[in-house]
Amino acid sequence: MSREDILTVALRLFAIYLVIGALQLVGQASATDINLPTSSLIAAIVLSIIFPLLIAALLWLLPLHIAAILLPGANERPTALSTNTVPALEIGCILIGLWLLASSLSDTTYWIVTLIAALNNEWGLQVIPMQDLASMAATLVQLALSAWLLLGYRGILRFVRHLRSREISQP
């Protein structure tokens, strides 16, 4: 199995995860009791369902194309896995980035709906407790970290290689 094959399978699994998450959001959103105008509530529910489903459809229908974007040199002939750990680290960074992105999407949707509700009801941000603001900041950090793992994993690989090649000095 090549690294492209492994990433293709992972992307399709991620698509399934997004569909399940979207279905869970439908149930959670329909059970919430927030004071939003009906049109805003429907728009929030539709966006929180359509956005993950659209991403899931793209991941399901175009996994090889997405793998070619995420993995450098994937347009060439497929590479077989070897004992070289760099391809495994590349795939690992991408998979961890996808997992972080998936786990932060529902939090992001929740905080966006919370902010919309606060602004529509003229509560303002003063009513939002400090712990919720901290959770919003943590969600933003999680989104940034997932983007870094997905798009900037080469820097992580250089750092890991540097750590591995460094001589251990004895005190």
N, C-alpha and C positions, 0 to 999 in steps of 0.2 A: 504494500500500500504506500502510495506517495504522500507527501505532506499536503498536496492539493486535495487528495482524496479524503484525508482525515479532516481537513478544514471544511470541505464540502459537506461531509456528514455532520460536523459540528454546527455549521450554519443552518442546515435543515432542522436539527434538533432545537436550535435557538428559535427558529420560526415556529415550531410547535409550541415552545415555551411561551412565545409572545401571544399566540392564539389563545392558549389557556389563560394567560394573564388578562387578556382583553375580556374574555368571558367572565372572569372573576370580577373585573371592574364593573361590568354590567350589573351583576348582582349587588355589589357594594354600593354603586351609585344609585340604584333604584331604592335601596333601603335607607339612604341618608335623608335626614330631615334638616335641610339648610334653607334659609330664607332667601332664595334666589328667585328672580323672575323666571317663569316657566321657560321662556325662550333661551335664557342664559343657561339654565339647567340642562335643557335638551342639547344645546350646542356643546356644553362641556362633556356630556355623556357621549355624544356622537364623536367628538374629537378624541376622547380617551379610548374609543373603540376603533375608529377608522384609522388613526395613526399607527397603532401597533399592528392592525391587520394589513395595512398597506406595506409596512416594513416586512411583515411575515411573508406576504405574497412575493415581494422582491427577493427575499432570501430563499424562498422555496423554488422560484422559477429561474433565478440567475445565480446559483451558488458558485459555479465555476468562474463566472465573470467577476464576482465579488472576491473570490479567492485569488484571482489573478491581480486584483487591485491591492489586496492586503499583503500578498506574498511577492516580494521582488523576484523577478526571473521566472515567474510562473507561466509566462507566455511561451517559454521554451519547452522542450520536451519534459514530461513529468519526471520528477526526481524520486528515486527509490530511497527509502529510509536507510540510514546507515548508523554506525556507532557514533558519528559526529553529533554532538548534542545541540549544535546551533539550530538546526531545523526544529527540534523538539522545543527549544526555548522560544523560537519565533511563534510556533503554534500555541505554546503555553501562554505567552503574553497576549496573543490575540484572543484565546479562549477566556482568559481571566478578564480581559477588557470587555468581551461580550457579556460575560456573567455580571460584571459590575454595571454595565449599561442596562441590562435587563432588570436587575434588581432596583435600579434607581429610576426607571421609567414610571413605575406606579407611584413612587414618592413624589416625583416631579409633577405628575398629573394632579395628585392630591394637593400639593402646595400651590399650584397654579389656580385650582378651583377655590382653595381657601383665600388666596389673595383677591381673586375676582369677587368672592362673596364679601370680603372685608371692604373692598372699594365700592361695590354696588350698594351696600347697606350703610355707607358713610361711616363705618366704624373707624376706618383709617388703620394705619399700622400700629397705633398706640394700644389697641385692644388685644393684639396678638401677643400672647405671653412670650417671655424671653426664651423659654425652652423650645417653643415652636420656631422662633427665629433662628435658634441654634440648629434645630433640625433642618431648616431650610438651607442654612450654610453648609451643613454636612452633606446634604443632597447635592448641592452645587460642587462641592469638593469631590464627591463620588463620581459625578458626571465628568468633571475635568480629568480625574484619574483614569476613568475608562477611556476617554478620548486619547489620553497620553499612551495608554497601553495599546490601543488599537492603531494609532497613527505614528507614535514615536517610540516604538519598541526597539528600534535599532540602537538608540542611546542606552537603553537598559541592557541590551546585549553587549555593547562595548564596555559598560560598567562591570558586568558579570565576568567578561573575559579579562578585564583588568584585575579584578579581584583574584581570579584563578591563576593568573600568571605572575602575580606579585610574590616576591620572596617573603617568607615568614621570618621576621627578625626576632631573635631571642633577646630578652632583656638582660 
